[in-house]
Amino acid sequence: MSTIQYLFDGFAVALQWHNLLFAFIGVVIGTAVGVLPGIGPMSGVALLIPVTATLTSGMPTDAAAASSIILLAGVYYGAMYGGSTTSILLNTPGESSSVVTALDGYQMAQKGRAGAALSIAAIGSFVAGIIALLGLVLLAKPLSNLALEFGPAEYFSLMLLGLCAVSGLAGKSMTKALMMTVFGLMLGTIGIDAVSGIARFTYDIPVLYGGLEFLTIAVGLFALGEVFKTILERDSGDAPIAKINRILPTKQDLKDSAKPITRGSLLGFFIGVLPGAGATLASFFSYMTEKKISKNPDSFGKGNIAGVAGPESANNAASGGAMIPLLTLGIPGSGTTAILMGALIMYNVQPGPLLFDDHPEIAWGLIASMFIGNLVLLILNMPLVRVFAKIIQTPKKYLLPIIITISFFGVYAVQYTTFDLYLLLACGVLGYLLSKNDYPVAPIVLALVLGPMIENNMRRALTISNGDWSIFVTSPLSLVFLIIAAAWIIVPLILKFTGKKVIVNEEE
């Protein structure tokens, strides 16, 4: 079957009424999640996994998985868009990838051009979403065919590269990021060993035999961590909001932002494909590129529309690009895609090269739904700009109990054990303490998801080679991945010692 035929089949899945509804709910919730400062796409997606599990409980497994992932992916790219709203109106980025948008977006809002900034952000996001989708459609099948050539040694090295990429770029200090990665890998070893059947680190507690539930840890670290931070730091100050007059951009605005949108989309897409680079890096690179190309670079930071159009397009294209390694190689490129991967595994669907052969309706249904979701986002967000400006004013005293309730009900609905509720609380406190001391939380989640797979592939490779470790360097592909992984860690260190500043990726 040709790619076009697969894509049509994907649209047949995505256009079913319940999947249309799920895509719609996903992008609406996603935009709200992006708009509310402090709940990033990771917390939003983690919070909704149990909700989708409940909503799809009566469906066949593949249909349930397709519907769930359509909703969760909607939350992901909806949140990427929503983050720009707070950046522009409040100078408070909804998540880290919107930090750059605040530089010029807020200045535009101060000059009474908030409407133009928001609508250019919406148009840029839409164009970027479509470009990323075209890339996904063209590259998905060839990449997954290439990945089918991989043996356990190549997979081990590739997943190690995924871990090094996120560790090398997460947070301010690489040492702290590596510590968190190792901590995540250690948590991943708890439970009964899949190969030998021996219980590890369970201390004869039956609850631990199945290992720690990834969902509990993700919701605790991200969502509850933010709640504790807000309560303990009495962070309830509400900033003034810029007025919105004209919503549609002028012809000049469109002309000024056409090229930045195209450049940002292409740049963002290719950066998004790299595991660990993520949307924050894409938006930084786009901003720096626009500033270098611009005829008057001094106007950046003072309300230049290119400073909104480029980075906004780049961060949305990167979220589409990040889907490629997730779907074709089974490598999550960021914290959010790691959570999406965990959601798929909950339905016994393994992301990776076989996804397109074994579960084509899930893979292509998701790709088609992203097209529909992007269209819905554009139609929704142009008229609803004023409404989202109101959401920002939700007082913390109403917002926090809602997050706590969803967290506890959600985890209990999936796990049915009180142990997980205690674990959730402990992870919430831990998440707060870690972020307070500048320890990045994303590597823990990523290591928890990838750790068991890295271990299984390593052991399979060593079984094939009769315990000969050279199998990892004699396979050319595996060697290439290991060299890139080492470079990802070593290059930033060398740059640091030579006194150059390295742009690092905060939580994704």
Buried (B, 14 or more C-beta within 10 A) or exposed (E): EEEEEBBEBBBBBBBBEEBBBBBBBBBBBBBBBBBBBBBBBBBBBBBBBBBBBEBBEEBEEBBBBBBBBBBBBBBBBBBBBBBBBBBBBBBBBBBBBBBBBBBBBBBBBBEEBBBBBBBBBBBBBBBBBBBBBBBBBEBBBEBBEEBEEBBBBBBBBBBBBBBBBBBBBBBEBBEBBBBBBBBBBBBBBBBBBEEEEEBEEBEEEEBBEEBBBBBBBBBBBBBBBBBBBBBEEEEEEEEEBBEBEEBEBEEEBBEBBBBBBBBBBBBBBBBBBBBBBBBBBBBBBBBBBBBEEBEEEEBBEEBBBBBBBBBBBBBBBBBBBBBBBBBBBBBBBBBBBBBBBBBBBBBEBBBBBBBBEEBBBBBBBBBBBBBBBBBBBBEBBBEBBEEBBEBBEBEBEEBBEEBBEBBBEBBBBBBEBEBBBEBBBBBBBBBBEBBEEEBBBBBBBBBBBBBBBBBBBBBBBBEEBEEEEEBBEEBEBBBBBBEBBEBBBEEBEEEEEEEEEBEBBBBB
